[in-house]
Amino acid sequence: HRFWKHEWMRHGTCSNLTEVPFFLTGLHLRNEYPALEILQASGLKKGRKYPLDIFLQSINNYIGYKPILVCRGRLLEQLEQLELCFFGNTGVYRIADCPADIPNECGNLSNTIRY
């Protein structure tokens, strides 16, 4: 319950949606853009390491949009999350490039990360 409340307060309250449509839209978008399938279809192999710029370029080449990657580990070497950005309102959202002012959380572009 705490997780859902946090997500609503952090992301949902500025979405122009009420709670149930906000979460249903999120689930729909997650199903439409499944992260693991995107990574695999981008040519990235699980268990291998890639420079961050290759990771970003591979995903961008596949989906046509710039994502944000979040990594964990002491050296930010392990991919933890693939984030895609959407724009729109009233429940109709389209995928878009993530804004340049939102940095990837995986170090610099030459940092090697594992998927």
BAMI-462756 format. One record per residue: residue in three letters; z negated, x, y negated of N, C-alpha, C in turn. Coordinates in steps of 0.001 Angstrom, whole numbers, padded with zeros to 6 digits, always signed. Each point is the difference from the previous one (the first is absolute). Example, Ala and Ser with C-alpha at 12.3 -4.5 7.8 and 13.67 -1.06 7.14 Angstrom:
! BAMI-462756
Ala-007800+013190+005690+000000-000890-001190+000000+000900-001200 Ser+000720-000350-001050-000060+000820-001190-000730-000770-001090 
! end
This chain:
! BAMI-462756
His+000000+000824+001192+000000-000824-001192+000000+000871-001260 Arg-000731+001101+000037-000099+000879-001155+001355+000630-000343 Phe+000761+000377+001041+001323+000601-000203+000929-000970-000736 Trp+000051-001256+000476+000894-000979-000605-000400-000284-001447 Lys-001291-000057-000257-000474-000236-001361+000424+001151-000915 His-000166+001226+000507+000405+001181-000772+001501-000049-000312 Glu+000826-000297+000996+001451-000051-000193+000381-001073-001007 Trp-000664-001148+000080+000285-001063-000949-000378+000419-001410 Met-001200+000548-000167-000470+000389-001327+000835+001150-000578 Arg+000416+000926+000836+000737+001183-000463+001479-000298-000232 His+000613-000786+000874+001449-000187-000063+000418-001450-000243 Gly-000702-000937+000594+000441-001382-000028-000162-000707-001321 Thr-001057+000327-000729-000295-000751-001223+001058+000185-001080 Cys+000823+001037+000095+001068+000201-000993+001364-000399+000548 Ser+000034-000716+001117+001269-000317+000667+000621-001330-000424 Asn-000676-000778-000805+000443-001349-000373+000010-000956+001192 Leu-000684+000348+001074-000126-000850+001177-001465-000341+000214 Thr-000257-001067+000736-001365-000264+000434-000228+000805+001278 Glu-001218+000003+000502-000361+000879+001110+000860-000167+001245 Val+000110-001209+000522+000734-000191+001264+001466+000411-000137 Pro+000738-000463-001023+001386+000454-000136+000117+001519-000189 Phe-000960+000612-000693+000024+001455-000181-000045+000712+001347 Phe-000949-000371+000850-000128+000667+001297+001158-000350+000930 Leu+000481-001231-000044+001162-000364+000821+001239+000787-000426 Thr+000168+000194-001298+001118+000811-000497-000138+001438+000482 Gly-001203+000548-000052-000230+001356+000494+000340+000137+001472 Leu-000411-000967+000798+000315+000035+001434+001503-000117+000231 His+000660-000852-000761+001450-000143+000125+000707+001314-000333 Leu-000396+000633-001100+000627+001265-000404-000283+001107+001004 Arg-001200+000006+000567-000331+000994+001031+000902-000185+001216 Asn+000267-001238+000379+000883-000262+001134+001457+000319-000322 Glu+000388-000218-001244+001380+000269-000407+000270+001496-000134 Tyr-001014+000767-000350+000124+001450-000191-001065+000718+000835 Pro+000141+000006+001341-001014+000620+000858+000008+001526-000129 Ala-001125+000554-000407-000099+001430-000315+000417+000895+001167 Leu-000503-000257+001192+000341+000874+001131+001486-000029+000307 Glu+000599-001165-000069+001440-000102+000247+000795+000711-001089 Ile-000455-000097-001232+000682+000692-001106-000058+001506+000221 Leu-001173+000509+000369-000127+001440+000227+000904+000459+001136 Gln+000002-000725+001095+000828+000382+001143+001482-000106-000328 Ala+000405-001082-000648+001407-000191-000343+000468+001005-001055 Ser-000929+000580-000730+000327+001010-001001+000288+001350+000637 Gly-000194+000091+001318+000255+001251+000708-001218+000895+000121 Leu-001144-000482-000446-001228+000787+000076-000633-000197+001368 Lys-000396+001082+000641-000553-000048+001346-001521+000122-000040 Lys-000668-000925+000694-001463+000000+000069-000487+001317+000609 Gly-001039+000578-000605-000581+001240+000486+000593+001253-000626 Arg+001081-000140-000744+000627+001157-000642-000440+000111-001453 Lys+000203+001199-000547-000336+000258-001400+001287+000105-000810 Tyr-000069-000512-001226+001137+000031-000913-000502+000319-001410 Pro+000814+000723-000793-000344+000142-001415+000008-001378-000659 Leu-000884-000216-000944-000127-001288-000663+001321-000469-000580 Asp+000778+000901-000601+001267-000426-000601+000984-000516+001050 Ile-000006+000565+001210+000864-000480+001084-000473-001385+000457 Phe-001301-000169+000098-000586-001299+000365+000478-001075-000973 Leu-000193+000246-001282+000368-000970-001028+001502-000283+000001 Gln+000793+001056+000118+001455-000148-000004+000474-000799+001215 Ser-000574+000255+001162+000396-000715+001217-000285-001492-000118 Ile-001179-000350-000502-000359-001403-000157+000878-000658-001065 Asn+000187+000701-001121+000839-000521-001074+001422-000226+000496 Asn+000538+000923+000780+001356-000150+000531+000105-001221+000905 Tyr-001049-000306+000750+000045-001123+000929-000177-001346-000698 Ile-001040-000129-000837-000268-001310-000618+000655-000162-001367 Gly+000423+001131-000592+000656-000073-001300-000940-000018-001187 Tyr-001285+000244+000245-000989-000032-001078-001027+001100+000185 Lys-000567+000432-001130-000997+001065+000004-001372-000560+000386 Pro-000599+000526+001096-001334-000461+000412-001100+000873-000606 Ile-001214-000336+000330-001160+000843-000284-000652+000303+001346 Leu-000373+001255+000204-000683+000398+001218-001427+000389-000326 Val-000917-000359+000884-001409+000362-000140-000356+000827+001230 Cys-000611+001151-000228-000382+000892+001090-001507+000213+000012 Arg-000488+000484+001124-001422+000337+000120-000098+001375+000648 Gly-001202+000482+000097-000233+001331+000555-000338+000969-001117 Arg-000612+001081+000381-000440+000998-000990+001160+000491-000861 Leu+001149+000176+000619+001178+000483-000719+001027-001104-000250 Leu-000412-001239+000113+000893-001153-000144+001199+000132+000926 Glu-000271+000371+001261+001075+000304+000932+000340-001130+000967 Gln-000775-001083+000003+000225-001088+000958+000393-001279-000738 Leu+001185-000533+000318+000422-001250-000623-000954-001116+000413 Glu-000493-000720-000965-000909-001106+000259+000627-001349-000328 Gln+000829-000039-001039+000491-001285-000466+001365+000157-000664 Leu+000886-000930+000290+001283-000126-000672-000096-001228-000889 Glu+000201+000182-001302-000082-001117-000932+001381-000281-000568 Leu+000366-001267-000009+001242-000446-000606-000345-000863-001201 Cys+000861+000003-000992-000277-000745-001222+000952-001188-000115 Phe-000515-001073-000566+000747-001234-000157-000188-000525-001414 Phe+000981-000740-000493-000160-000648-001285+000402-001464+000139 Gly-000471-000806-000903+000321-001416+000017-001211-000815-000385 Asn+000156-001308+000077-001118-000890-000285+000212-001321+000724 Thr-000967-000838-000079+000007-001329+000642+000389+000055+001473 Gly-000413+001074+000686+000203+000066+001442+001335+000555+000449 Val+000894+000332-000928+001291+000594+000366-000038+001462-000428 Tyr-000002+000888+000987-000125+001427-000279+001164+000754+000606 Arg+000450+001036-000709+001070+000869+000487-000514+001426+000018 Ile+000455+000753+001006-000389+001398+000085+000612+000757-001173 Ala-000693+001032-000459+000450+000791-001144-000506+001429+000151 Asp+000565+000911-000791-000542+001356-000053-001438-000074-000498 Cys-000863+000788+000608-001363+000091-000517+000039+000776-001314 Pro-000808-000398-000967+000030+000656-001317-000303+001497+000091 Ala+000700+000759-000827-000169+001455-000018-001405+000403-000433 Asp-000683-000845-000758-001338+000347-000478-001080-000230+001051 Ile+000378-000530+001182-000951-000119+001104+000297+001138+000966 Pro-000870+001005+000052+000303+001183+000813-000208-000238+001498 Asn+000755+000770+000797-000268+000056+001425-001320+000728+000184 Glu-000758-000415+000975-001297+000620+000244+000088+000908+001217 Cys+001005+000885-000036+000213+000940+001101+000233+001408-000516 Gly-000482+000295-001183+000181+001334-000557+001371+000137-000657 Asn+000439+001258-000152+001287+000224-000670+001149-000156+000984 Leu+001217-000007-000499+001169-000304+000816+000254+000997+001121 Ser-000542+001213-000121+000199+000986+001078-001101-000074+001056 Asn-001013-000845-000233-001078-000170+000971+000581-000553+001304 Thr-000438+000571+001120+000472-000461+001312-000993-001011+000545 Ile+000529-001169+000396-000864-001042+000519+000454-000428+001397 Arg-000946-000488+000766+000264-000434+001369-000024-001523+000051 Tyr+000951-000502+000755+000072-001452+000223-000480-000275+001398 
! end
